[in-house]
Amino acid sequence: MLYKNLKWIFLIVLSIIWGTSLFLIKKATLSFNAYQVGALIMVFSAIVILPFGFKSLKNIQKKHYGSLFIIALFSTFIPSFMFTIAIGKIGISMTSILNSLTPLNTLWLGFFMFTVKFSKSQVIGLVIGFIGLLVYFLTGDFYKGSSEYIYSLLVIFSSLGYALNSNLIMVKLKSLNAISITTSVFLITLIPSLIVLFYTDFFQVYDASSKQVNSLIYILFKAVIGTALAMVMYNKLVHISSAVFASSVTYLIPIVALIWGYFDGEKVTIWQFFAGVLILLGVYIANRARLSSNSLLTFRKT
């Protein structure tokens, strides 16, 4: 019962944090380019998490190296830049909606790569959630320019990385706690992120203007709360629930993002509201089965 309540608390808190993070990223790009913002997020996150999680690295074994490097590259480093670029081009709302493909990608990747089985209720819920995604997709401004296709693909590729992250934690890193995984991932990405900052001339263009300082505050908040802390919470959520349940947070993020988009001047239509309702309904149906956290996502014997 404790885990059942805790997983829903984590899900709601994470949706608020990550929905708000999209807004912060958008504001940060007013002073720095997308590559600088993405790299700064990872550097700040590493600085915050390493002092607290350094001792947890002793839990890392040789068998974990490959999975951790894959997560660091495809679920953290590359998506950090892809998301930042996409937000600046297609906006907060569309980015968050496209990211809702993560639960579907989690199911299919789990099935084909990790021999995962899933329940009928999960399939029905994900289908309804995907219908909500289509409603938003087809009634929005996606087709106004051909360039949006390219930037939207960045979000879709990122969602594949997040789906891979969830499955790897469930299958390969089940023995590691959330802080060990998070610390190792940001340790791996720290040096490459500093290299990106150096080659994008961040240290030359930074002049400590009020506009840049505000952007740094946005990035710092995103790094501390929206990346480091949220990643620990997410990895913990995967452990106490399932990869599919944890990835369902991407169904709730658009609701938060739509609210921020409204206050930032983005247009919110009745169709977007209807799409959000369908998405929430899909999350409910996908997770309404009264099963233990271990039985929500089981693995076939090969």
C-alpha beads as a LAMMPS data file, in Angstrom:
LAMMPS data file: protein, C-alpha beads

302 atoms
301 bonds

1 atom types
1 bond types

-500.0 500.0 xlo xhi
-500.0 500.0 ylo yhi
-500.0 500.0 zlo zhi

Masses

1 110.0

Atoms # bond

1 1 1 0.000 0.000 0.000
2 1 1 2.880 2.360 0.817
3 1 1 4.512 1.796 -2.570
4 1 1 1.129 2.130 -4.310
5 1 1 0.590 5.598 -2.830
6 1 1 4.235 6.628 -3.158
7 1 1 4.417 5.816 -6.860
8 1 1 1.454 8.106 -7.601
9 1 1 2.989 10.916 -5.538
10 1 1 6.261 10.541 -7.454
11 1 1 4.364 10.498 -10.760
12 1 1 2.498 13.745 -10.034
13 1 1 5.525 15.573 -8.599
14 1 1 7.698 14.547 -11.545
15 1 1 5.087 15.749 -14.038
16 1 1 5.026 19.179 -12.371
17 1 1 8.818 19.379 -12.216
18 1 1 9.418 18.325 -15.812
19 1 1 6.519 20.333 -17.206
20 1 1 7.950 23.427 -15.529
21 1 1 11.455 22.518 -16.693
22 1 1 10.383 22.897 -20.317
23 1 1 9.323 26.457 -19.573
24 1 1 12.652 27.181 -17.847
25 1 1 14.598 25.823 -20.809
26 1 1 12.643 28.045 -23.171
27 1 1 13.471 31.102 -21.058
28 1 1 17.146 30.137 -20.794
29 1 1 17.526 30.039 -24.584
30 1 1 16.817 33.778 -24.688
31 1 1 20.423 34.356 -23.577
32 1 1 22.321 31.216 -24.598
33 1 1 22.135 28.879 -27.574
34 1 1 20.638 25.403 -27.307
35 1 1 23.985 23.610 -27.018
36 1 1 25.154 25.883 -24.218
37 1 1 21.907 25.456 -22.305
38 1 1 21.980 21.664 -22.681
39 1 1 25.596 21.441 -21.556
40 1 1 25.071 23.813 -18.617
41 1 1 22.163 21.719 -17.362
42 1 1 24.332 18.617 -17.259
43 1 1 27.331 20.399 -15.704
44 1 1 25.221 21.984 -12.950
45 1 1 23.445 18.663 -12.350
46 1 1 26.761 16.852 -11.978
47 1 1 28.088 19.477 -9.568
48 1 1 24.984 19.103 -7.418
49 1 1 24.690 15.308 -7.396
50 1 1 28.348 14.194 -7.224
51 1 1 29.089 15.373 -3.639
52 1 1 26.027 13.525 -2.330
53 1 1 26.251 10.433 -4.482
54 1 1 29.993 9.873 -4.878
55 1 1 30.095 7.158 -2.199
56 1 1 27.304 5.308 -3.976
57 1 1 29.631 4.668 -6.929
58 1 1 31.144 1.782 -4.966
59 1 1 27.958 -0.135 -5.766
60 1 1 28.756 -0.037 -9.489
61 1 1 30.057 -3.343 -10.837
62 1 1 31.735 -4.132 -14.128
63 1 1 28.548 -5.739 -15.452
64 1 1 26.774 -2.371 -15.073
65 1 1 29.218 -0.336 -17.185
66 1 1 27.646 -0.935 -20.574
67 1 1 24.086 -0.135 -19.515
68 1 1 25.172 2.995 -17.641
69 1 1 27.094 4.327 -20.649
70 1 1 24.092 3.696 -22.912
71 1 1 21.791 5.544 -20.486
72 1 1 24.267 8.411 -20.129
73 1 1 24.579 8.831 -23.893
74 1 1 21.097 8.110 -25.247
75 1 1 18.901 9.051 -22.266
76 1 1 20.770 12.055 -20.870
77 1 1 23.520 13.613 -22.991
78 1 1 21.987 13.582 -26.481
79 1 1 18.359 14.278 -25.382
80 1 1 19.529 17.292 -23.383
81 1 1 20.507 19.025 -26.631
82 1 1 17.666 17.624 -28.728
83 1 1 15.035 18.878 -26.304
84 1 1 16.567 22.317 -26.006
85 1 1 16.717 22.720 -29.774
86 1 1 13.138 21.481 -30.231
87 1 1 11.649 23.738 -27.558
88 1 1 13.098 26.799 -29.252
89 1 1 11.574 25.784 -32.582
90 1 1 8.222 24.084 -31.924
91 1 1 7.365 25.377 -28.442
92 1 1 6.703 23.920 -25.013
93 1 1 3.333 22.330 -25.724
94 1 1 4.237 20.428 -28.884
95 1 1 7.519 19.233 -27.399
96 1 1 5.776 17.822 -24.336
97 1 1 3.025 16.200 -26.411
98 1 1 5.495 14.445 -28.720
99 1 1 7.417 13.263 -25.691
100 1 1 4.259 11.400 -24.666
101 1 1 5.325 8.718 -27.123
102 1 1 7.729 7.446 -24.438
103 1 1 5.292 4.939 -22.829
104 1 1 4.516 3.429 -26.232
105 1 1 8.217 3.229 -27.035
106 1 1 8.823 1.677 -23.618
107 1 1 6.343 -1.094 -24.376
108 1 1 7.628 -1.868 -27.864
109 1 1 11.297 -1.662 -26.977
110 1 1 10.635 -3.798 -23.930
111 1 1 8.830 -6.389 -26.025
112 1 1 11.294 -6.632 -28.905
113 1 1 14.586 -5.995 -27.094
114 1 1 13.995 -7.285 -23.564
115 1 1 11.172 -9.833 -24.075
116 1 1 8.717 -7.920 -21.908
117 1 1 5.046 -8.890 -21.612
118 1 1 2.370 -6.313 -20.852
119 1 1 -1.236 -6.502 -19.683
120 1 1 -4.380 -5.790 -21.699
121 1 1 -5.220 -2.782 -19.507
122 1 1 -1.828 -1.258 -20.260
123 1 1 -2.377 -1.667 -23.988
124 1 1 -5.875 -0.142 -23.840
125 1 1 -4.681 2.758 -21.699
126 1 1 -1.721 3.476 -23.943
127 1 1 -3.937 3.376 -27.033
128 1 1 -6.357 5.894 -25.504
129 1 1 -3.445 8.076 -24.461
130 1 1 -2.060 7.866 -27.979
131 1 1 -5.449 8.881 -29.392
132 1 1 -5.207 11.959 -27.170
133 1 1 -1.767 12.579 -28.620
134 1 1 -3.170 12.334 -32.153
135 1 1 -6.006 14.743 -31.333
136 1 1 -3.492 17.331 -30.187
137 1 1 -1.163 16.548 -33.083
138 1 1 -3.804 16.847 -35.793
139 1 1 -5.564 19.939 -34.417
140 1 1 -2.460 21.960 -33.559
141 1 1 -0.070 24.094 -35.590
142 1 1 2.283 21.260 -36.464
143 1 1 1.790 21.487 -40.226
144 1 1 2.455 25.206 -40.623
145 1 1 6.063 24.699 -41.674
146 1 1 8.048 21.771 -43.045
147 1 1 10.971 22.526 -40.729
148 1 1 8.817 21.459 -37.787
149 1 1 9.030 17.877 -38.966
150 1 1 12.781 17.849 -38.386
151 1 1 12.625 19.391 -34.933
152 1 1 9.761 17.125 -33.908
153 1 1 11.864 14.108 -34.833
154 1 1 14.422 15.255 -32.255
155 1 1 11.795 14.870 -29.532
156 1 1 10.701 11.473 -30.852
157 1 1 14.294 10.210 -30.878
158 1 1 14.699 11.496 -27.337
159 1 1 11.601 9.587 -26.247
160 1 1 13.201 6.420 -27.600
161 1 1 16.204 7.142 -25.392
162 1 1 13.999 7.590 -22.322
163 1 1 12.184 4.350 -23.123
164 1 1 15.519 2.555 -23.377
165 1 1 16.495 4.051 -20.011
166 1 1 13.388 2.636 -18.292
167 1 1 13.865 -0.845 -19.687
168 1 1 17.574 -0.991 -18.910
169 1 1 16.929 -0.018 -15.289
170 1 1 14.306 -2.739 -14.952
171 1 1 16.321 -5.451 -16.707
172 1 1 20.021 -4.679 -16.255
173 1 1 20.256 -2.294 -13.277
174 1 1 17.623 -3.637 -10.906
175 1 1 20.283 -4.233 -8.233
176 1 1 21.415 -0.582 -8.235
177 1 1 19.663 2.149 -6.280
178 1 1 18.525 5.400 -7.877
179 1 1 21.330 7.559 -6.489
180 1 1 24.031 5.189 -7.815
181 1 1 22.558 5.260 -11.316
182 1 1 22.066 9.020 -11.362
183 1 1 25.525 9.818 -10.003
184 1 1 27.298 7.546 -12.458
185 1 1 25.340 8.930 -15.410
186 1 1 26.228 12.558 -14.656
187 1 1 29.844 11.629 -13.935
188 1 1 30.022 10.112 -17.412
189 1 1 28.478 13.191 -19.071
190 1 1 30.435 15.830 -17.116
191 1 1 33.594 15.990 -19.244
192 1 1 31.772 15.870 -22.620
193 1 1 29.485 18.672 -21.412
194 1 1 32.443 20.859 -20.454
195 1 1 33.947 20.222 -23.883
196 1 1 30.693 21.366 -25.530
197 1 1 30.742 24.582 -23.468
198 1 1 34.335 25.241 -24.482
199 1 1 33.745 24.713 -28.201
200 1 1 30.561 26.815 -28.237
201 1 1 32.536 29.773 -26.801
202 1 1 30.388 30.019 -23.689
203 1 1 33.256 31.336 -21.568
204 1 1 33.938 34.054 -24.122
205 1 1 30.351 35.256 -24.609
206 1 1 29.358 35.225 -20.930
207 1 1 29.444 38.818 -19.630
208 1 1 27.316 38.482 -16.447
209 1 1 24.571 40.728 -17.791
210 1 1 21.270 40.672 -15.914
211 1 1 19.667 38.770 -18.781
212 1 1 22.358 36.089 -18.721
213 1 1 22.278 35.843 -14.931
214 1 1 18.508 35.257 -15.059
215 1 1 19.033 32.533 -17.636
216 1 1 21.659 30.903 -15.424
217 1 1 19.177 30.909 -12.543
218 1 1 16.620 29.170 -14.782
219 1 1 19.232 26.607 -15.816
220 1 1 20.385 26.063 -12.224
221 1 1 16.823 25.439 -11.068
222 1 1 16.267 23.081 -13.988
223 1 1 19.536 21.258 -13.212
224 1 1 19.036 20.902 -9.458
225 1 1 15.307 20.194 -9.342
226 1 1 14.372 19.243 -12.881
227 1 1 17.326 17.007 -13.696
228 1 1 19.372 15.777 -10.723
229 1 1 16.595 15.416 -8.132
230 1 1 13.982 14.405 -10.710
231 1 1 16.250 11.731 -12.183
232 1 1 16.753 10.187 -8.746
233 1 1 12.982 10.232 -8.216
234 1 1 12.343 8.741 -11.649
235 1 1 14.827 5.905 -11.202
236 1 1 13.288 5.214 -7.791
237 1 1 9.830 5.236 -9.383
238 1 1 10.931 2.585 -11.884
239 1 1 12.169 0.423 -9.001
240 1 1 8.947 0.620 -6.954
241 1 1 6.543 0.352 -9.891
242 1 1 7.443 -0.566 -13.481
243 1 1 9.056 0.894 -16.571
244 1 1 5.653 1.488 -18.201
245 1 1 4.148 3.166 -15.132
246 1 1 7.193 5.413 -14.705
247 1 1 7.219 6.414 -18.357
248 1 1 3.561 7.411 -18.026
249 1 1 4.803 10.642 -16.460
250 1 1 5.175 11.871 -20.029
251 1 1 1.366 11.727 -20.339
252 1 1 1.008 14.250 -17.524
253 1 1 3.832 16.605 -18.482
254 1 1 1.822 18.120 -21.397
255 1 1 -0.914 19.225 -18.993
256 1 1 1.603 21.184 -16.930
257 1 1 3.326 22.451 -20.067
258 1 1 0.028 23.681 -21.519
259 1 1 -0.574 25.734 -18.385
260 1 1 2.884 27.314 -18.611
261 1 1 2.403 27.829 -22.344
262 1 1 -0.845 29.658 -21.685
263 1 1 0.832 32.103 -19.296
264 1 1 3.686 32.507 -21.772
265 1 1 1.296 33.511 -24.534
266 1 1 0.904 30.165 -26.307
267 1 1 -2.573 29.475 -27.641
268 1 1 -4.592 26.805 -25.816
269 1 1 -7.629 25.484 -27.722
270 1 1 -10.578 23.341 -26.722
271 1 1 -9.043 20.512 -28.744
272 1 1 -5.866 20.695 -26.684
273 1 1 -7.931 20.503 -23.524
274 1 1 -9.825 17.511 -24.899
275 1 1 -6.536 15.826 -25.829
276 1 1 -5.270 16.336 -22.288
277 1 1 -8.382 14.666 -20.863
278 1 1 -7.877 11.656 -23.121
279 1 1 -4.232 11.405 -22.081
280 1 1 -5.124 11.422 -18.399
281 1 1 -7.817 8.805 -19.028
282 1 1 -5.252 6.627 -20.743
283 1 1 -2.903 6.864 -17.749
284 1 1 -5.723 5.840 -15.396
285 1 1 -6.782 2.835 -17.449
286 1 1 -3.205 1.670 -18.036
287 1 1 -2.546 1.550 -14.311
288 1 1 -5.918 0.727 -12.747
289 1 1 -5.286 -3.029 -12.509
290 1 1 -4.782 -3.997 -8.883
291 1 1 -1.501 -5.758 -9.395
292 1 1 1.714 -5.724 -7.449
293 1 1 4.468 -3.466 -8.729
294 1 1 6.443 -6.509 -9.892
295 1 1 3.544 -7.928 -11.915
296 1 1 2.814 -4.765 -13.827
297 1 1 5.705 -5.579 -16.124
298 1 1 6.891 -9.169 -16.351
299 1 1 9.546 -10.830 -18.479
300 1 1 9.157 -13.824 -20.719
301 1 1 11.446 -16.805 -20.295
302 1 1 13.556 -17.391 -23.379

Bonds

1 1 1 2
2 1 2 3
3 1 3 4
4 1 4 5
5 1 5 6
6 1 6 7
7 1 7 8
8 1 8 9
9 1 9 10
10 1 10 11
11 1 11 12
12 1 12 13
13 1 13 14
14 1 14 15
15 1 15 16
16 1 16 17
17 1 17 18
18 1 18 19
19 1 19 20
20 1 20 21
21 1 21 22
22 1 22 23
23 1 23 24
24 1 24 25
25 1 25 26
26 1 26 27
27 1 27 28
28 1 28 29
29 1 29 30
30 1 30 31
31 1 31 32
32 1 32 33
33 1 33 34
34 1 34 35
35 1 35 36
36 1 36 37
37 1 37 38
38 1 38 39
39 1 39 40
40 1 40 41
41 1 41 42
42 1 42 43
43 1 43 44
44 1 44 45
45 1 45 46
46 1 46 47
47 1 47 48
48 1 48 49
49 1 49 50
50 1 50 51
51 1 51 52
52 1 52 53
53 1 53 54
54 1 54 55
55 1 55 56
56 1 56 57
57 1 57 58
58 1 58 59
59 1 59 60
60 1 60 61
61 1 61 62
62 1 62 63
63 1 63 64
64 1 64 65
65 1 65 66
66 1 66 67
67 1 67 68
68 1 68 69
69 1 69 70
70 1 70 71
71 1 71 72
72 1 72 73
73 1 73 74
74 1 74 75
75 1 75 76
76 1 76 77
77 1 77 78
78 1 78 79
79 1 79 80
80 1 80 81
81 1 81 82
82 1 82 83
83 1 83 84
84 1 84 85
85 1 85 86
86 1 86 87
87 1 87 88
88 1 88 89
89 1 89 90
90 1 90 91
91 1 91 92
92 1 92 93
93 1 93 94
94 1 94 95
95 1 95 96
96 1 96 97
97 1 97 98
98 1 98 99
99 1 99 100
100 1 100 101
101 1 101 102
102 1 102 103
103 1 103 104
104 1 104 105
105 1 105 106
106 1 106 107
107 1 107 108
108 1 108 109
109 1 109 110
110 1 110 111
111 1 111 112
112 1 112 113
113 1 113 114
114 1 114 115
115 1 115 116
116 1 116 117
117 1 117 118
118 1 118 119
119 1 119 120
120 1 120 121
121 1 121 122
122 1 122 123
123 1 123 124
124 1 124 125
125 1 125 126
126 1 126 127
127 1 127 128
128 1 128 129
129 1 129 130
130 1 130 131
131 1 131 132
132 1 132 133
133 1 133 134
134 1 134 135
135 1 135 136
136 1 136 137
137 1 137 138
138 1 138 139
139 1 139 140
140 1 140 141
141 1 141 142
142 1 142 143
143 1 143 144
144 1 144 145
145 1 145 146
146 1 146 147
147 1 147 148
148 1 148 149
149 1 149 150
150 1 150 151
151 1 151 152
152 1 152 153
153 1 153 154
154 1 154 155
155 1 155 156
156 1 156 157
157 1 157 158
158 1 158 159
159 1 159 160
160 1 160 161
161 1 161 162
162 1 162 163
163 1 163 164
164 1 164 165
165 1 165 166
166 1 166 167
167 1 167 168
168 1 168 169
169 1 169 170
170 1 170 171
171 1 171 172
172 1 172 173
173 1 173 174
174 1 174 175
175 1 175 176
176 1 176 177
177 1 177 178
178 1 178 179
179 1 179 180
180 1 180 181
181 1 181 182
182 1 182 183
183 1 183 184
184 1 184 185
185 1 185 186
186 1 186 187
187 1 187 188
188 1 188 189
189 1 189 190
190 1 190 191
191 1 191 192
192 1 192 193
193 1 193 194
194 1 194 195
195 1 195 196
196 1 196 197
197 1 197 198
198 1 198 199
199 1 199 200
200 1 200 201
201 1 201 202
202 1 202 203
203 1 203 204
204 1 204 205
205 1 205 206
206 1 206 207
207 1 207 208
208 1 208 209
209 1 209 210
210 1 210 211
211 1 211 212
212 1 212 213
213 1 213 214
214 1 214 215
215 1 215 216
216 1 216 217
217 1 217 218
218 1 218 219
219 1 219 220
220 1 220 221
221 1 221 222
222 1 222 223
223 1 223 224
224 1 224 225
225 1 225 226
226 1 226 227
227 1 227 228
228 1 228 229
229 1 229 230
230 1 230 231
231 1 231 232
232 1 232 233
233 1 233 234
234 1 234 235
235 1 235 236
236 1 236 237
237 1 237 238
238 1 238 239
239 1 239 240
240 1 240 241
241 1 241 242
242 1 242 243
243 1 243 244
244 1 244 245
245 1 245 246
246 1 246 247
247 1 247 248
248 1 248 249
249 1 249 250
250 1 250 251
251 1 251 252
252 1 252 253
253 1 253 254
254 1 254 255
255 1 255 256
256 1 256 257
257 1 257 258
258 1 258 259
259 1 259 260
260 1 260 261
261 1 261 262
262 1 262 263
263 1 263 264
264 1 264 265
265 1 265 266
266 1 266 267
267 1 267 268
268 1 268 269
269 1 269 270
270 1 270 271
271 1 271 272
272 1 272 273
273 1 273 274
274 1 274 275
275 1 275 276
276 1 276 277
277 1 277 278
278 1 278 279
279 1 279 280
280 1 280 281
281 1 281 282
282 1 282 283
283 1 283 284
284 1 284 285
285 1 285 286
286 1 286 287
287 1 287 288
288 1 288 289
289 1 289 290
290 1 290 291
291 1 291 292
292 1 292 293
293 1 293 294
294 1 294 295
295 1 295 296
296 1 296 297
297 1 297 298
298 1 298 299
299 1 299 300
300 1 300 301
301 1 301 302
